[in-house]
Amino acid sequence: MRGAKSAKWVAGAAIIALAATACGGGDDKKDDAGKGGSGGTFRLGLTEPVSIDPVNAQESEGMLIARALFTQLYDVSTDGKLIPKLAESGTTEDGKTWTFKIKAGTKFTNGEPVDAESFIRGWTRVAAKASASDVSYHMSGIKGYDDLKSGKSDKFAGLSAPDATTLKVELTQVDSEFDKKTAHAAFSPVPKVAGAGDNKKFNDAPIGNGAFKMEGSWQHNKSITIVRNDDYGLTKAKLDKVEVKILNPANSAQLEYTGFQSGQFDFARMPTPQLSVAKAKYEPQGQWYSGEFSGINYLVVFNQTKPLNNPDARKAISYAIDREAIAKSVFQGMQKPATAFLPPSFADVYQEGVCTSCAKQDKAKAKELAEKGGLKPGTTINFGYNTGAGHEEWVQAIAAQLKDVLGLNVKLDGKPFKEALAAQQEKSANGLWRSAWTADYPTADNFLAPLLSTAGIGEDPATGKAQGDNRGRYSNKEFDKLLDQARAEKDAAKRADLYKQAEKLAIDTEQGVIPLWQRTQYRLVNTKKFSNFKMDFFEDPALAEITLK
């Protein structure tokens, strides 16, 4: 996800760029089910999001808020199962025409009904040219997307509403897993007052149909406040309010950790060097949270610009990295080196060791491939990363290894997360960029298509910017063909085999990106105050389920 947090971009190395902070007041009332107290204010810290409106919510920060404000057809359980939300059913006979029956009687917080037309309105708004959305490509398979995106049409040809509770979707190609994609926040319904995608009033104060609603507007670089939606059509949240403080991106992880230590924060991530110290102190108190998630930490490699515009040069970089050494030293043994791009949680497609260059540092092989790929000692390599999220130590460690093994001059370029995402879009971007991805929906397509397909580049004809999530601009016709075949395959086992072939081509044969570590997350949680805490499939706190003790 950036989003994706898209499956969304995530800001942290071993951790994502958000943290919950101290709760405020509120009556300690027990809910009817007796599972915890209702009321209270939950405070958390984020760096400045790109967007909290589903029209362009894309990274962990923005997606957390967007998902709290809006409810889609489906959600995803922590183990990757599709959970019906507003969809009473989703059916297809041929994989090309889908029909969704929508739960009747729910509404937006301004009283407008949530019906099939509101879904058409929301999806059309995302894909419209004027929105310039970075996440619209999730809808690229819907008939009429290209005309809508280019401005040739203002309607989605593939969407229709035979009646108020029926949404019909026509695709240009068979996609046997299209229903899973609709769990993404971009597929949210919106009320009529949403207007166009560039409606700033709605961008800063979205009116949704979710478990929470906005209190006032987003105060940029300061705060965002959401409150419980008491008219929510599904299971209501227990918290009264969530107050989000927007933190300095230069040291946000440290601010969160310090706040937890002082008693100000109830939920925090930690600077990487403090992981073992924090675990030793807080695990015995029952305030240490850890979990394995469906994501990947990796390096974006800019495939179309020198000096890494050939597979040999890219493989040389990968072979030169000692993942195990960094995992043991920088991460204190708390991260697992990745030898595949798809996560182990996707058991049907996971191929341990598919990335040959990831298995073990091989200095001789790295030097051989560097020479073959024209990556000479003294070559300058730009290495970008987002600041304040725990990356500095491991980024520096990789830079030192590349200099030691290949004699490269590595130029580190740290930027705030929002600026970092924008910098990757430039046509002139080159070298490497730190990145991480966590799933928005439980399918291999959610990794391979946005991050490695040609369509995932989404190059703007006017500016040359990559508007999609394939920021490295990897492009291979055979890879694209394999993805098309996988989507069209109705047999799950055969579909999984096609995805495996695609991963091997892009990751092992051509090293389109460089996998680093699997997604293991660590947080500190004030269990003395809150109960029923968990992180969801998207690596975010499940705000609607948190209760007071």
Buried (B, 14 or more C-beta within 10 A) or exposed (E): BBBBBBBBBBBBBBBBBBBBBBBBEBEEEEBEEEEBBBBBBBBBBBBBBBBBBBBBBBBBBBBBBBBBBBBBBBBBEBEBEBEBBBBEEBEBEEBBBBBBBBBEEBBBBEEBBBBBBBBBBBBBBBBBBEBBBBBBBBBBBBBBBBBBBEEEBEEBBBBBBEEBBBBBBBBBEBBBBBBBBBBBBBBBBBBEEBBEBBBEEBBBBBBBBBBBBBEEBBEEEEBBBBBBBEEBBBEBBBBBBBBBBBBBBEBBBBBBBBBBBEEBBBBBBBBBEBBBEBBEBBEEEEBBBEEEBBBBBBBBBBBBBEBBBBBBBBBBBBBBBBBEEBBBEBBBEBBBBBBBBBBBBBEBBBBEEBBBBBBEBBBEBBBBBBBBBBBEEEBEBBBBBBBBBBBBBBBBBBBEBBBEBBBBEBEBBBBBBBBBBBBBBBBEBBBBBBBBBBBBBBBBBBBBBBBBBBBBBBBBEEEEBBBBBBBBBBBBEEBBEBBBBBBBBEEEEEBBBBBBBBBBBBBBBBBBBBBBBBBBBBBBBBBEBBBBBEBBBBBBBBBBBBBBE
